[in-house]
Amino acid sequence: MSTERGLCGLAAEAAAAFGEAVAQRFPERGGWRERTFTELDHATSRVAGLLREGGVRRGDRVALLCRTRPEWTVCDLAIARLGAICVPVYPTGSRGQIRWILHDSGATAVLVETDGHLADIEALRDELPALELVLGIDATGSPLTEVINSGTGAADLGPVPEPAPDDPFTIVYTSGTSGTTGEPKGCVLTHHNVASVIGALREISEAAPGDVLFAYLPLAHLLTRMLQVYCLRTGATIAYSGGDIRAVAGELAEVAPTYLPSAPMLFEKIYSVVSGLAPDLGPTVELGLRARRGEQLDEAEARRFADAEEQLFGRVRAAFGGRLGHAITGSAPIAPEILEFFFACGVPVYEAYGMTESTAVLTSNTPDAWRVGTVGRAAPGVELAIAEDGEVLGRSAGVFAGYWNNPAATAESVVDGWLRTGDLGSLDADGFLTITGRKKDIVITSAGKNLSPAAIETDLRRTPWIAEAVLLGDRRPYPVALLALDQDRLPELTSETGVDPAAEGWSGDERLRALIAREVEAVNARYSPPERIRDFAIVPAPFSVAAGELTPTLKIRRDVVARRHAELVETLYPAPRRAT
């Protein structure tokens, strides 16, 4: 199938090409249900018919408020079938965020997942004058699930509208690249934007029927959604998580994916557990890397590698189902040691880079071009440059059409065709890009030192106990850190320190601080004195999306963390002495 065609007929084209191959696999009643490409096309057309009966027409904006599940894909494809424009909304969004996105986009219809979402929409109804149609997936009295699962064949929709390449395919709301505050901005992505990126993905990673992509990250996040389109273009299966993050490990073993898009957190957690059980991993990892690169091992090394295969490497592969050949990670930095560990295990994890404004993709490491510590080379069709101030610039057919109803923000973000990413980085002689931080995240101490938090935060997260670290210190004499501990390892912390996490004030216990201080000191030793963390505090609860401290894609919102924990931060800076 050509990747340059519009996306209105995507489900029908996939059905014609792949027919009875499995398009979707998802948990249901304790087992796994499957839906073929033909069945997916029929379900898509039935939902499109329901939307058309409700008044949805070409060019209308249709909001989709739902977690990652097979119905998300069906609804997305149905919206495209009518030539309408899907506006994804994170299901964890606040009522205010939902109101803004629906109002700003002028959505005439919204598809919601639960009764709770339905209540949110009903409470906002008077503030959304354009909204005419509300349908639920699991919500009480909704026909959507019944229509999807009825199995009565396809609806007769007539000819599929063929969009122009520059027609909007979706509007995805994001904070934008410029680092400005305020309401989210709607990134308008065209059919041509999406088609060009799918074409690039096919050049660097060819999937086929029989391949399985495991989807647990939000489909409202653009990378997972682009990989969904990629699967439909190539005939690969999408296997959906059941929605419980605690069940992901078991689902991976059952599904046995060949492709896995993931935030770094999943890999960091596995590495933390393994390194806690076997702290001296270095020689074993180095041996594994040599073997994976095809280097000749002597007899003793071959025996050691065979032992490592049995006791460690093979078990790590089995945790992912034993077939994982291509994992993609992005959205936040990941330590090189973690990537090397997984490569040594035979689980290649490729760091990539992009943003909504670039239709998710700018660079990627690949099997043929992989350099640890970088986010890879420019994807096919992408040009990269570094501005005088160190900002990464990108130019490609995937660069978005602009922000919905916001030409001023568009003019700030795209200059002479170059997307200003807001990230700082460097290109080496071979074209590999290294990201060194965010322009808006630069911390400038009162002594005038410019600090980029990303590297030291990543190193702190690699330690056995720390799940998340946030460096602060803007206009202060020195940097400090707020640390959130790994909740899964709290029982071990209790055993190690005698501190009870259920006790009041546990996070400030000096026994706990002494243990964590050793980890912080070891990390500090790798940095120059102005970069070192002078003091830290342990927050009593993990940072969360619900509290606004994390984005839905699990990126830290530094300003929110600083505001929510302002009193705790103040304790890390002694009050200045008064003159007597």
C-alpha positions in Angstrom: 0.0 0.0 0.0 1.2 3.5 -0.8 2.0 5.6 2.3 1.2 8.8 0.3 -2.5 8.2 0.1 -4.9 9.8 2.5 -5.9 8.1 5.7 -9.7 8.1 5.3 -9.6 4.6 3.8 -6.9 3.2 6.1 -9.0 0.5 7.7 -10.5 -0.6 4.3 -7.1 -0.7 2.6 -5.7 -2.8 5.5 -8.6 -5.2 5.3 -8.1 -5.6 1.5 -4.4 -6.2 2.0 -4.3 -8.4 5.1 -7.9 -9.8 5.4 -8.0 -12.5 8.1 -4.6 -11.7 9.7 -5.0 -10.6 13.3 -5.2 -6.8 13.6 -6.0 -6.5 17.3 -5.4 -8.6 20.4 -6.8 -7.5 23.7 -7.6 -9.0 27.2 -11.2 -10.1 27.8 -12.7 -12.2 30.5 -9.3 -13.6 31.6 -8.1 -14.5 28.1 -7.1 -12.8 24.9 -9.6 -11.9 22.2 -8.6 -11.3 18.5 -10.0 -9.1 15.8 -9.0 -9.6 12.2 -8.3 -6.7 9.7 -11.6 -7.5 8.0 -13.5 -7.4 11.3 -11.7 -4.1 12.3 -12.8 -2.6 9.0 -16.4 -3.6 9.5 -16.4 -2.3 13.1 -14.9 1.0 11.8 -17.5 1.4 9.2 -20.3 0.7 11.7 -19.1 3.4 14.1 -18.6 5.8 11.2 -22.2 5.2 10.2 -23.3 5.9 13.8 -21.3 9.2 13.8 -22.7 10.2 10.5 -26.3 9.6 11.8 -25.3 11.9 14.7 -24.4 14.7 12.3 -20.6 14.3 12.0 -19.4 15.6 8.7 -16.1 16.1 6.9 -13.9 18.6 8.6 -15.7 18.4 12.0 -13.6 18.0 15.1 -14.4 14.9 17.1 -12.8 14.6 20.5 -11.8 11.1 21.8 -11.5 10.8 25.5 -10.4 7.3 26.3 -7.5 5.2 27.6 -5.5 2.9 25.3 -7.8 0.1 24.2 -9.0 -1.5 20.9 -12.0 0.8 20.8 -9.8 3.8 20.7 -8.4 2.6 17.4 -11.8 1.8 16.0 -13.1 5.2 16.9 -10.0 6.9 15.5 -10.4 5.1 12.2 -14.1 5.8 12.1 -13.5 9.5 12.5 -11.0 9.4 9.7 -13.4 7.4 7.5 -15.8 10.4 7.5 -13.0 12.9 6.7 -13.5 14.4 10.2 -10.6 15.4 12.5 -9.8 13.4 15.6 -8.9 15.5 18.7 -7.4 13.1 21.3 -7.9 14.0 25.0 -6.0 12.3 27.8 -8.4 10.4 30.0 -6.5 11.6 33.1 -7.0 15.2 32.2 -8.7 17.6 34.6 -12.2 18.9 33.9 -10.6 22.3 33.1 -8.2 20.7 30.6 -11.0 18.8 28.9 -13.1 22.0 28.7 -10.2 24.0 27.1 -9.5 21.4 24.4 -13.1 20.8 23.5 -13.8 24.6 23.4 -10.7 25.6 21.6 -11.0 22.9 18.9 -14.7 23.6 18.4 -15.5 19.9 18.8 -19.0 19.1 17.6 -18.8 15.6 19.0 -17.0 13.8 21.8 -16.6 10.0 22.4 -16.0 9.2 26.0 -15.0 6.0 27.8 -16.7 6.0 31.2 -19.6 7.3 33.2 -17.1 9.6 35.0 -16.0 11.1 31.7 -19.7 11.4 30.7 -20.4 13.3 34.0 -17.4 15.7 33.2 -18.9 16.5 29.8 -22.4 17.0 31.1 -21.0 19.4 33.7 -19.3 21.4 31.0 -22.1 21.2 28.4 -23.2 24.9 28.8 -19.6 26.0 28.2 -19.3 24.1 24.9 -21.7 25.7 22.4 -20.4 23.7 19.4 -20.9 20.3 21.0 -23.9 18.4 19.6 -23.1 14.7 20.0 -21.9 12.8 23.0 -21.3 9.0 22.8 -19.8 6.6 25.3 -17.8 3.5 25.0 -18.4 2.0 28.4 -20.7 4.8 29.6 -24.3 3.8 30.7 -26.8 3.7 27.8 -24.2 4.2 25.1 -24.6 2.3 21.8 -20.9 2.5 20.8 -19.6 -0.7 22.4 -22.6 -2.6 21.0 -22.0 -1.2 17.5 -18.3 -2.1 17.6 -18.9 -5.7 18.8 -22.2 -6.5 17.0 -20.4 -8.4 14.2 -23.1 -7.6 11.7 -20.8 -6.6 8.9 -19.9 -3.3 7.4 -22.2 -0.3 7.1 -22.8 1.1 3.7 -21.1 4.5 3.8 -20.7 5.1 0.1 -17.5 6.4 -1.4 -14.7 7.2 1.0 -13.8 11.0 0.9 -10.3 11.5 -0.5 -8.7 14.3 1.5 -6.2 16.8 0.1 -2.7 16.2 1.4 -2.8 19.5 3.4 -6.2 18.7 5.0 -5.9 18.2 8.8 -5.9 14.6 10.0 -5.8 15.3 13.7 -5.3 18.1 16.2 -3.2 17.0 19.2 -2.9 19.4 22.1 0.5 20.0 23.7 2.3 22.6 25.8 4.2 23.5 22.6 7.9 23.8 21.8 8.4 27.4 22.9 8.3 26.7 26.6 5.7 29.4 27.1 3.1 29.0 29.9 -0.6 29.0 29.4 -3.2 26.7 27.9 -2.2 23.8 25.7 -1.9 24.4 22.0 -3.5 22.3 19.3 -1.0 21.0 16.8 -2.6 20.6 13.4 -1.1 17.5 11.7 -2.1 16.9 8.1 -2.6 13.8 6.1 0.7 14.5 4.3 2.5 15.0 7.7 1.4 11.6 8.8 2.0 9.8 5.5 5.5 11.2 5.3 6.4 9.9 8.8 4.9 6.5 8.2 7.0 6.3 5.0 10.1 7.1 7.1 9.2 4.5 9.7 8.9 1.9 6.9 12.4 2.7 5.7 14.1 2.2 9.1 12.0 -0.7 10.6 10.0 -3.0 8.4 7.2 -4.9 10.2 5.0 -7.6 8.6 2.0 -9.8 9.4 3.0 -11.9 12.4 4.8 -9.1 14.1 3.1 -7.8 17.3 3.3 -4.3 18.8 2.4 -4.1 22.5 0.5 -0.8 23.3 0.4 0.3 26.9 1.3 4.0 26.5 -1.5 6.5 25.8 -2.8 6.4 22.3 -3.5 10.1 22.9 0.3 10.5 22.7 1.3 10.8 19.1 4.2 8.2 18.9 1.9 5.3 19.9 -0.7 6.5 17.5 1.8 6.8 14.6 2.9 3.2 15.4 -0.8 2.2 15.3 -1.0 3.6 11.7 2.3 1.9 10.9 0.8 -1.5 12.0 -2.2 -1.0 9.8 0.0 -0.2 6.8 2.3 -3.2 7.4 -0.2 -5.9 8.6 1.3 -6.2 12.1 -0.9 -6.9 15.1 -1.5 -4.4 17.9 -1.8 -6.1 21.3 -3.4 -3.8 23.9 -2.7 -3.7 27.6 -5.7 -4.1 29.9 -5.0 -0.7 31.5 -3.5 -1.8 34.8 0.1 -0.7 34.8 0.8 -3.4 37.5 -0.2 -6.1 35.0 2.1 -4.9 32.2 4.9 -7.3 33.1 2.6 -10.4 32.9 0.9 -9.1 29.7 4.3 -8.8 28.0 5.2 -12.4 28.8 1.8 -13.6 27.5 1.7 -11.4 24.3 5.4 -12.0 23.3 5.6 -8.7 21.3 8.2 -8.1 18.6 7.9 -4.3 18.9 7.6 -2.3 22.1 7.3 1.5 22.4 7.9 2.5 26.0 8.9 5.3 28.3 12.3 4.8 29.9 10.6 4.1 33.3 9.9 0.4 32.4 13.5 -0.3 31.4 14.8 1.6 34.4 12.7 -0.4 36.8 13.8 -3.7 35.4 17.5 -2.6 35.5 17.1 -1.4 39.0 15.8 -4.7 40.2 18.5 -6.7 38.4 21.4 -4.4 39.5 20.1 -4.6 43.1 20.3 -8.4 43.0 23.7 -8.5 41.1 25.4 -5.2 41.8 28.6 -6.0 39.8 27.0 -6.2 36.4 29.8 -4.5 34.4 31.9 -7.4 33.3 28.9 -9.6 32.5 27.3 -6.8 30.4 30.6 -6.2 28.5 30.9 -9.9 27.7 27.3 -9.9 26.5 27.9 -6.9 24.3 30.9 -8.5 22.7 29.0 -11.7 22.0 26.0 -9.8 20.5 28.4 -7.9 18.3 29.8 -11.2 17.0 33.2 -10.9 18.5 35.2 -14.1 19.0 35.2 -15.4 22.6 37.8 -17.7 24.0 36.8 -20.9 25.7 36.6 -19.5 29.2 34.6 -16.4 28.0 32.2 -18.7 26.0 31.5 -20.7 29.2 30.9 -17.4 31.1 28.6 -16.2 28.4 26.6 -19.5 28.4 26.2 -19.2 32.2 25.1 -15.6 31.8 22.6 -16.6 29.1 21.1 -19.2 31.5 21.1 -17.2 34.7 20.4 -13.7 33.5 20.1 -12.8 29.8 17.6 -15.5 28.9 15.4 -14.6 31.9 15.3 -10.9 30.9 14.3 -11.9 27.3 11.6 -14.2 28.7 10.2 -11.3 30.8 9.4 -9.6 27.5 7.9 -12.8 26.0 11.1 -14.0 24.3 10.5 -12.4 20.9 11.2 -8.7 21.4 13.4 -7.5 18.5 12.8 -3.8 18.5 12.0 -1.6 21.5 11.8 2.2 21.2 12.2 4.6 24.0 12.0 8.4 24.2 10.2 11.3 25.9 12.9 11.4 28.6 16.7 10.6 28.9 17.8 7.1 29.6 21.2 6.1 31.0 23.7 4.5 28.5 24.4 1.7 31.0 20.8 0.7 30.9 20.7 0.5 27.1 24.0 -1.5 27.1 22.5 -3.9 29.7 19.5 -4.6 27.5 21.5 -5.0 24.4 23.7 -7.5 26.2 20.6 -9.4 27.2 19.5 -9.6 23.5 16.7 -7.0 24.0 17.6 -4.1 21.7 16.3 -0.8 23.0 16.7 2.1 20.5 16.5 5.6 21.8 14.6 8.0 19.5 13.6 11.6 19.5 10.7 13.7 18.2 7.7 15.7 19.3 4.1 16.3 18.4 5.1 19.3 16.2 7.3 16.9 14.1 4.6 14.3 13.9 6.5 12.3 16.6 9.7 11.6 14.7 12.9 13.4 14.1 15.7 10.9 14.8 16.2 7.3 15.8 18.9 4.8 16.6 18.4 1.7 14.3 20.0 -1.8 14.1 22.3 -0.5 11.4 23.2 2.8 13.1 23.2 2.7 16.9 25.3 4.9 19.2 24.7 4.8 23.0 24.1 8.2 24.6 22.6 9.7 21.5 19.1 9.7 20.1 20.3 8.5 16.7 20.5 10.0 13.3 18.0 12.0 11.4 15.1 9.9 10.1 14.7 9.6 6.4 13.5 13.0 5.0 14.6 14.9 8.1 17.2 17.7 8.2 18.8 18.7 11.5 20.7 21.8 12.5 22.0 23.4 15.8 21.3 27.1 16.3 23.9 29.5 17.7 22.4 29.1 21.2 22.5 25.3 21.0 18.8 24.7 20.2 18.1 21.7 18.0 16.2 22.6 14.8 14.4 20.2 12.5 13.0 20.4 9.0 10.9 17.8 7.3 7.6 17.0 5.6 6.4 15.9 9.1 6.7 19.4 10.6 3.2 20.4 11.6 0.9 22.9 9.8 0.7 25.1 12.8 -1.2 25.6 16.1 -4.9 25.7 15.8 -6.2 29.3 16.1 -2.8 30.5 17.3 -0.7 32.0 14.5 1.5 33.9 16.9 2.7 30.7 18.6 3.1 29.1 15.2 5.4 31.9 14.1 7.5 31.4 17.2 7.9 27.7 16.7 8.6 27.4 13.0 11.0 29.9 11.4 11.9 29.6 7.7 10.6 26.0 7.7 12.7 25.0 10.7 11.0 23.7 13.8 12.5 25.2 17.0 12.4 22.2 19.3 13.1 23.9 22.6 15.8 21.3 23.2 19.5 21.8 23.5 21.9 19.4 21.8 24.8 18.7 19.5 25.6 16.7 16.4 28.7 14.6 16.0 30.7 14.1 12.9 28.6 11.0 11.9 25.3 12.9 12.3 24.2 11.4 15.7 22.3 13.8 17.9 22.8 14.2 21.6 20.2 16.0 23.7 21.7 17.9 26.6 18.6 19.5 28.1 15.6 21.8 27.6 16.1 25.5 27.1 13.3 26.2 29.5 14.8 23.8 32.1 18.1 25.5 32.3 18.7 26.3 36.0 20.7 29.5 36.5 22.0 29.8 40.1 22.5 33.2 41.8 26.2 32.8 41.1 25.4 32.8 37.4 26.1 29.1 36.8 24.0 27.6 34.0 23.0 24.0 35.0 21.2 21.5 32.8 19.3 19.1 35.1 18.7 16.2 32.7 22.0 14.3 33.1 22.2 14.3 36.9 18.5 13.5 37.2 19.0 10.5 34.9 22.0 9.3 37.0 19.9 9.6 40.2 17.1 7.6 38.8 19.6 4.8 38.0 20.4 4.3 41.7 18.6 1.4 43.5 16.1 3.4 45.5 15.2 6.6 43.5 12.3 6.5 41.1 12.3 10.2 40.1 14.5 13.2 40.8 13.9 16.9 40.2 16.8 19.3 40.4 15.9 22.9 41.5 18.0 26.0 42.2 17.0 28.8 39.8 18.3 32.1 41.3 19.4 30.2 44.3 23.0 29.8 45.6 23.3 26.1 44.7 21.2 23.2 43.3 19.1 20.9 45.4 16.9 17.9 44.6 13.5 16.5 45.4 13.6 12.7 45.3 10.7 10.3 45.0 11.5 6.7 46.0 10.7 3.5 44.2 7.4 2.3 45.7 8.1 -1.3 44.8 11.2 -1.3 46.9 9.9 0.2 50.0 9.8 -3.2 51.8 13.5 -3.5 51.1 14.1 0.0 52.4 12.3 -1.0 55.6 14.5 -4.0 56.0 17.7 -2.0 55.2 17.0 1.0 57.5 14.2 0.1 59.9 12.1 3.0 58.6 8.4 2.3 58.3 6.9 4.1 55.3 3.5 4.0 57.0 4.8 6.1 59.9 4.2 9.8 60.1 7.3 11.8 58.9 9.0 8.7 57.6 10.5 10.4 54.5 12.5 12.7 56.8 13.9 9.9 59.0 17.7 10.3 59.4 18.3 6.6 58.8 16.6 6.8 55.5 18.4 10.0 54.6 21.8 8.5 55.4 21.1 5.6 52.9 20.0 7.9 50.2 22.8 10.4 50.9 25.3 7.7 50.0 23.7 7.3 46.6 23.5 11.1 46.0 27.2 11.5 47.0 28.2 8.7 44.5 26.3 10.5 41.7 27.8 13.9 42.7 31.3 12.6 42.3 30.8 12.5 38.5 30.1 16.2 38.3 31.9 19.4 38.8 31.4 21.2 42.1 28.9 23.8 40.8 26.7 21.0 39.3 26.6 18.9 42.5 23.5 18.6 44.6 24.2 20.3 47.9 21.1 19.0 49.7 18.0 16.9 49.0 14.6 16.1 50.4 12.5 12.9 50.0 8.9 13.6 49.1 6.4 11.3 51.0 4.5 10.3 47.9 5.5 9.6 44.3 5.1 12.4 41.7 1.9 11.8 39.8 -0.2 12.8 36.7 -3.2 13.4 38.9 -1.3 16.0 41.0 0.0 17.7 37.8 3.6 16.9 38.6 3.9 14.6 35.6 2.6 15.0 32.1 0.4 12.1 30.8 3.6 10.9 29.1 5.4 10.9 32.5 7.6 13.9 31.9 8.3 16.0 35.0 6.7 19.4 35.2 9.4 21.2 37.1 7.5 24.3 37.8 4.6 22.4 39.3 6.9 20.3 41.5 8.6 23.4 42.7 5.2 25.1 43.6 3.6 22.0 45.3 6.7 21.4 47.4 7.8 25.0 48.0 7.9 24.7 51.8 10.0 21.5 51.6 12.4 23.2 49.2 12.8 26.2 51.6 14.1 23.8 54.2 17.0 23.0 51.9 18.2 26.7 51.9 19.1 28.0 55.3 17.8 31.5 56.0 20.5 34.3 55.6 21.9 35.5 58.9 20.7 39.0 60.0 23.2 41.7 60.6 23.6 42.5 64.3 
